[in-house]
Amino acid sequence: MGFSTPSPKILTSRYHLEDSFTLPVAMKAGAYAVAREVIGKKSPESIRDEVKKGNLRGRGGAGFPAGVKWGFLNPRPGQQVYLVVNGDESEPGTFKDRTILERDPHRLVEGILISCYAIGAHKAFVYIRGELRFGQLRLEKAIEEARARGFVGPRPFGVDYPIDIVVHSGAGAYICGEETALLNSLEGRRGEPRIKPPFPAVEGAFRQPTIVNNLETIATIPGLVEMGGEAFAALGLVPGDGGTRLYGVSGHVARPGVYEAPAGLPLRELIYELGGGLLDANRQLKAVIPGGSSTPVLRPDRLVKASDPQHPLHAWDGKSEIDVPMAVDLFRALGTMLGTCCATVIDDSVNMVEVTRNLMRFYRHESCGQCTPCREGTGWLVDVLDQIAEGRGKPSDVDLLVEIANNMMGNTICAFADGTAMPLLGMVRQFEEEFRAAVAAGRPLDVRHDTTTRAAFQGGNR
Amino acid sequence: MAFALTPEREKQAVALLERYPEKRAALLPLLWLCQRQHGYISEEIVAWVAERLELSTAEVKGVVTFYTMFFDHPVGEHVIWVCRTLACELRGAKAVQEHLEKRLGCKAGETSADGRFTLLKAECLASCGTAPMVQIDDLYYENLTAEKLDRILDEVAASGPFYDREARERFEADRRGEG
C-alpha cells in the first residue's frame, strides 16, 4: 500500500517513521506538543472557534461542519459531557481511519485530549469496529503509554483537568457506525439506531450530552489547532472544505491505498495520479463510486450540465463528472455525496448489474431489521437483482427496483435505508441501458468480477 | 461444570466494570473476554454474563445474536473470514473463496471435517486498498495470492487453537516483517 503524500502532510506526517506508533518516536516528531500548549492555557472557547474557522467538515461521511456540531452542546448543570470517537469504519470502500490507528495512534490520543478540553468533556469513549483488533491494540498501547507519562489521567500536562479515555470494541455490525446505534452498542445493547430528536448533543451516551465525531476528524484537531483555523481552511482547494484529508482509492487502480491531500482534489487526480491510473492499461474506466458504497456512482463519460451561471457546478459545465473537486457541497450538487472520500474504481470488464447486486447484498446483510421498509426493502432489492442476474428478469423489474428504493427513502428511523436506496437509484439512473439489456438477454450474467485480477491471484506476485 | 473466567481474565473483567458509568455497558467487552477463552458464547456463558451484569438471559442472547462476530455455537479452532464486498470482489475475492473451499474441503459457511477451520464470508473489512484479503481469527492477511494464502494457512494450521494463545505478539511480529 502506498502512502505517497503531496505536501503538506498533517495527518500522515509520522506514518513513514519506523515504530511511528510508539510514544518516543511520535513525541520526537512533535506528538502532544499542541495539547501541552493549549490545555489549561487557552480557553476552550478559543479552540472551538479555531475549529469553526477551519471549515473542518466531518470525515465520517455526512460532512457536517465539526465546529458547528460542537456548538450544539449546552449541558445543564450537573450533566457530564462525553466525547465519543466513531472508529466503526465499515462503509464498503473505506479504509482510512484504520491507518491512523495502526500508524499514528498518538495523533488520535492527542486529538482526543484537545477535543475533550474544548467541549468540556472529561471522558472519551473510542468505539472501534471489532474486526480492527490490531488497530485497537495499538491504540490501547498508545493510551497506556500516554497514561504512564501523565498525559491521560487526573492532571494532563500538570493541568487540573482530568481526562480519561476508554476503548470500546464493537463485534461486527455496520449499522454501529450510525451514531445513535453506536451509542446503544456502547451501552451494551443491540446496535439499533435511536429516534432523533433528541440528538446526541442533548441526550447521547448514558443519557448525557455527547459529541460523536469520526476518528479522522478528531485526529485532525491537533494539526488544525497548531496552524490555526484560517490557515487550515486555506489548505482546502475549494471554499467551504478546509484542510487536508485522507483519500482512499481501491478497485481497479495500479496503486490502491490511502493518501493525504488537500480537500477538494478532483477524482481524476485521485485515480490517475495518486492511484497510478487503471490496473490494466488496456481497459477503460467505466465507473467510480466516489466515497463509499452509499454514494451514488459517477461516470467519466457523463458531462456536468450547469450552464446557469448561478449553478454551483457552473465552473465545470461540460466537463466530466470526475473533474469536479471532491468537496462536500459540490458533490451534493452533482447528485452524489462525498461520503468518506474513499473511491472504488471500476473498469469496463465489470457488469454494473453485478456490482449493484454485490452492494445490495451487503445492505441486506447489514440492515438492523428495526424498520420494515429497510428490513424488507433491502431483501426485495436483492431478490429482484438475483432474478435479473440469473436471466429470469422481467422488463418491469428495472422499474420495480426504483419503486422499492423510493418506498424505502425517508421512511425509516435512520439514514441506512436512504444510504441503500440512493446508490441503487444512482446505478439505475447512470447505467439503465445495462439493466435493461440484462433483462432482455434472458440468460445468466457472467458473474465474475475479477477478470482483471484473477491471474494475479492464481500465479502472480503482489 | 459452571463457567468461570481464568484468574487473569477475571482481573480484566473486574477492571472492565469500572470503566463505564453503567454496569450494562460492560456487556460487549465481557462477551469478548468469554469468547476469547471459550471459543464461542455457550448457553452457560449467557447465563453467567446475565447474572454478572444483572440482565435477563434474553437481553444477553439478543446482543449475542445481533453481532456477527459473536458465535452462539462451536466453531473451528480457527475462523477464516473472506471479505466478499465490492473492492475485494473486484480484486479476486471469489478466487480466494474457491481456493479456500478446495483446500479445506468445505463450503463457505461450513467447518472443515477435521474441525480446525471454519470458513465464513465477511462484509467489507475496511481493507479495500490491500484487496483481496482474509481475516483469520484476529489477524488480517492482505494482498493475497494463492501461494501466499497457502503459506499463511500452513502457519496457522501448525499453531494451536486460536484462543489458547495471545494474538498480540504474533500480530506485531507479522506487521514488522511486512513493514
Interface residues (C-beta under 8 A of the other chain):
Chain A: M1 Q80 E89 S90 E91 P92 G93 T94 F95 D97 R98 E102 R129 G130 E131 L132 R133 F134 L137 V166 H168 S169 G170 A171 G172 A173 Y174 S185 L186 E187 G188 R189 R190 G191 F206 G248 V249 S250 G251 H252 P256 G257 V258 I289 S293 C342 T344 I346 V350 V355 N358 L359 F362 H365 E366 C368 R448 H449 D450 T452 T453 R454 A456 F457 Q458 G459 G460 N461 R462
Chain B: R19 Y20 P21 E22 R24 A25 A26 L27 L28 P29 L31 W32 L53 G62 V63 F66 Y67 T68 M69 F70 W81 R84 T85 L86 A87 E89 L90 R91 G92 A93 K94 A95 V96 H99 A122 E123 C124 L125 A126 S127 C128 G129 T130 A131 P132 Q135 D138 L139 Y140 N143 L144 T145 A146 K148 A167 R168 F171 R175
